[in-house]
Amino acid sequence: MKKTTLMLVVLILVSCKNKPSNTESTDNINESFTFATWTSPGGEFNEDLWEAKLASYDSLGISEILVGGNAEFYQQLIPLATKKNMKIHAWMWTLNRPNDTIANKHPEWYAVNRMGKNSLEYRAYVDYYQWLSPFHPEAREYIKNNVRELAKVRGLASIHLDYVRYVDVILGADLQPKYGLVQDREMPEFDYDYHPIARQGFKDIFGKDPLDMEHPELSTEWRQYRLNAITSLVNELVDIAHNSDQNMTAAVFPFPEMSRQMVRQAWNDWNLDAAFPMVYNNFYRENVSWIGFAIEQGINDVEFPIHAGLYSPALTDPKDLEKAIRLVKEKGAKGFSIFTADNLNDEQKAVFIKLKEEFKDE
């Protein structure tokens, strides 16, 4: 166990040290201001339904689709999208693996909170929160194999990582009342990952177990150590994708400093080809102008392109939606993705159509 722990620590530290340039791979993505959407794959693949869905998206100016699925699904969808000059991104839930029949057989793979409960036993906030530990070598290898399978699919715009972080240690201000919480501190039941491998690795470096600290949540070393575990995993996944000539993108929290505090996610240290910060302003009780602020922070912190992730229920007023899209473009985003185009109202659709025509010649 100790040998495995030390090897994992070395991997984490080494992969976080150097940040190679991905200029060549980014040349193939984000050539203009793009409209995109996240969407569900639905049930069994139905060509007629997808033809209609793609036609609907195309009418709105949406040219990129971020959708979950397996290799067979993408092999059927990509040719339909290609006919319409649309791109498909393989949306992959990374560390949060609800009802994963393979992972469920390995309780030792799951992240552990400060109370000593793993994420399969204690599901923070919602039942589908079932998080693997980035410290467990077998869990990491399982995630890498998921990427390897997707990397075999030809014609993808990117492999798009999501839930590549820890459980939310602090929820957005608007979400806390839904769970009867006032999170004015980091509560132990939501503070992950105290996996035995993580604790041992930290002890090997610093000579102390984080659980022996009076306030481990205040330790900058313990926080950075956990950030590094996510970063090293992502950068290893990027390498796998790039070795198969695939781009790697990710859905991330609004901007790096906020991400570090809320979900232990230092995405400015990742070697991505593009990021999609989810600037869902209503989650944080912020106005539309905050969206521009958040996007600007991210652009200032990274070298790769950024696409704003917008939340349609927060922008039901068409004036707000138009302002948000114009704002992220003005701040330097290369495009935006809406969650989700499937539930836009007629007024919101009119905004898409208007801006599609306005932007097409730029």
N, C-alpha and C positions, 0 to 999 in steps of 0.2 A: 504493500500500500504506500509506504513512504517513498519508494523509488518512483512509482507512478505519479505521486503528488509532485515530486521535484521536477520530473520531466514536464508535467503540465505547466508548472510555474515558469519554467524556462521558455516554453512555447509562448505563453502569454506575454512575457516581458520582451522577448525578441520580436514577435510579430507586431508589437506596438511601437517599437523603436524607430523603424524606418517606414517612410510613407512614399512609395513609388508614385511616379506620375502616370496617369491613365489618359493622357492627352489623345493618343491614337484611338482608343475605344470610344471616347466621348465624341469623336468626329462623326460617328455613325448615329448619333442620337441627338434629339433636341435641336434640329436645324432651324426651326422657326418657332413662333409662339404657338404652342399646341393646346388643343382642347382634349381632355381625356376623362375617363370615368372608371371608377371601381364598380364591379358588378358581380353578381353571383352566377355560377355556371348553371344553376338550375338542376334539374334531374338528368335523366339520360339524354345524351346529345340528340337534338332534333334539328335537322338542317333547315327546315322551313321556318321554324321559330327563330333560329339564329339569323337567317337571311333577313327576316323582318326586323329583328332587333338591330342589326348592323345598319340597315337602311334608315331606321329611326335615328340612330346616332349620327349617321352621315348627314342627315338633314339639319342637324344641330351644329355641325362643324366639328364634331368629335372624331378624331382620327386615331386615337390610341385607347385601347381597352385593357384594363388591369383586371384579370379574372382568374379565379382559382380553378384547379383541375389537375388531371394526370396527363401523362405523355400522350395517351391515345386521344383524349379530348382535344388537346392543342393541335395534334396532327390533322384532326377533322376541321377545326375552326380556322386555322391559319390560312388555308387556301381560299376560304370564303372572304376573309378579311383582306387578303392580298388583292383580290379582284376589285375591291373598293379603295385600294391604296391606304388601308388601315393597318395598324400595327397591334400585335397582341403581346402583352406582358404576362408572364406566368406568376401570379400572385400566390406566394407561399407563406403560410403561417409557420414561423420558425421555431421559437422556444415555447410558445403557448400551443399545446397540441391536444385540444379537447377530444376525448373519446378515441384516442389513437390506440388501436388494438395491440400494436406491437409495443409501444412505450408503456402501456398499462401493465404489461407483464413484468416490468422492471421498476418497482417503486423506488429503488436506489438511484434512479436517473433523475428524480425530481428535485427541484429547488426546495430549500428548507428555510423556514422563517425563524425569527429570533426566539420564538417560543419552542422551537424544536420540532415543529410539524411540517411535513413535506406537502407540496402543492397538490398531491393526489388525495391526501387525507383531509387537508384543510383548504377549501377553495375560496380564496379571498373574493369578496364582493359578489361574484356570480359563479354559477356551477361550471361554466365553460372555461374558467381560469384554471388551467392545469399545466403548469410551467416546468419545463425541463431545466436542469442545472447546466450552465455553461462550463462548470468545473468538472463534470463527470466525463471521463474520456469516451466511454461508450455512448453516452448521450450525444456528445459532440460528433462522434463518427456517424451516428444515425442521422443527424441533421445534414452532415456532409453528403451522405449517400442520397438523401432526398434531392439535394442540389445536383449531384452527379446524374441522377435520372432525368431531371429537367434539362440539364445541359446537353443531353443527347438530341433534344428536339430542335430541328432546323427551322429557322424563320422567325424565332422569337425576337421581339424588340429588347427584352431583358428578362432576367429572373428577378422578380420583385419581392424582396423580403418584407415581412410584416411581423409584428409582435417579437421583435428582436431586441429584447430588453428584459427587465425584471417586472414583477408585479408593481403596480402603482403604489409607491409608498405614501404619496400624497395625491388624492384625487383633485380634479378641477373643482373650483368653488361651487359651481352649480350642480355637481354630481354628489357632493358629500351629503346634502340633506336627503337624497333618495335612499341612502343607506343608514340614516340616523346618526351621522358622524359629524364631529367637529375636529378636523385634523390640524390642530395648532401645534402638533409635534409629530415625530415619526413613531407611530405605534408599533409595538413588537410584532403583532400578528400580520402586519403588512410589510415588514422589513425583511427582505430576502437578500442574499443567499448565504445562509449559515450551514451549507452542506459540509459534512465532515471533511471532505477533500479540500474544500475552500479554507476551512479553519486550519487544517494541518499545513497547507501551503503557506498561509499567512504566518503561522507560528514558526515555520522553518526560516522565514525571512526576518521576522521582527521579534521572535522569541516570546510571543504571547498569543494566547487564544483570544479572539475577539469577544467571546462570551464571558471571559474573565474581566473584561473592562467594565467599569461602572456605567459608561455611556458610549457603547461602541458606535452608535449612530452619529456621534460627533467626531469620530476619528477620520481625519482626511486620508490617512494611509489605507484604512479599511475600505473607505469609499472608492478610492482610486484603484485599489486592488480588484474590486468587483467590476468597476468600469472597464479595466483592462481585459478581464475575462470575456466580456461581450465583444470588445473591440477586436481582440485576437481571433475570436470565432468568426466575426464578420469578414475580416481580412483574409482568413483562410478560405471562406466561401467565395470571396471575390476571386481569389487565385484559381479556384476550381472552375469558376465560370469563365474567366479569361483564358484559361488553358484550353477551353473548348470553343473559343471565339464567341462567347456570350457576354453581353453586358450585364451588370449587376446594379439594380436600383433598390431603394428601400423607402417604406413609409415610416416616418419618424415623428417624434414630438416637436412642437412648434419651433423652438430654436435651441441650440446646444446647451446653454446655461440652464434654461428651464428644464430641458430633458435630463440633465444630470441630477437635478434636485428631485424631480418627480418620479422618474422611472430608472435612474442609473443608466443613462444612455448618452455616451459621448460621441455623437455621430459626426462631429467635426474631425475625429481621428480615424474615420473609416475611409477606405480606398474605393469609394463608390464611383459609378459613372454618372449618377444623378440621384438626388434625394427628393422625396415628396413630403415636406413637413405638413402635418395635419393641423392647420391653423383654424381649428373649430372654435371660433371666438365665443360662442354662447356657453361652451363648457366652462369657460373661465370668467363669465360675466363681463366680457369685454365688448367694446363696440367694433364697428367695421374697420375703423382706422388702425386698431390694434393689429389687424391682419397684415397691413403694410409694415408696421413696426417689426413684427415677428419675422417676416420674410427678409427684411433688410438685415436683421441680426444674422440670420443664417448665411446670406450671401456674403456678408463681411467675414464670416468665419471659415468658409470652405472655398476650394478652388473648382469643385465640380458644379455642374448646373443644378438649379433648383426649380422644381415645379410646385406650386402651392396646392395643398390639399384643402378644398373648400367643402363645407357641410351644408347641403341644400336646405335642411329644415331651419338652419340659422339665418338663411337668406331668402326667405319666402317673399319678402318685399322686393320687387324687381329692381327698385332703385338701389337697394343694398347690394344685390347680386352684381349689378353692373358696376357699382363703385368698387366692390371687392376685386373683380376681374381687372378693371382698369388700374387699380392700385398695385396689384402684384406685378402687372406688366411694367408699370412705371418704376417699380423698385428693382427690377432686373430679373424677375423670374422668367424662365424660358417657356412657361406654360402653366396650366393648372389641371387638376383632376377633381371632379366633383363626386362626392359621395351622397347620393348616386344619381345618375341621369335617369334612372328608372322611375323616380318619384317626383320629377320636376312638374310643376303646374304649368298651365298654358302661358302665363305671364313670364315665368322664368325661361321657358323655351323661346319666347319671343326675344329675350335678351341674348340668348345664345345665337340666334339667327341674325340678329342685328350686328353683333360684334364679329361673327363669322365673316359677314360681308365687308365690314369695315377693315378687318385685319388682313384679309386675304391677299391684298396687293402690297403689303408692307414687307 
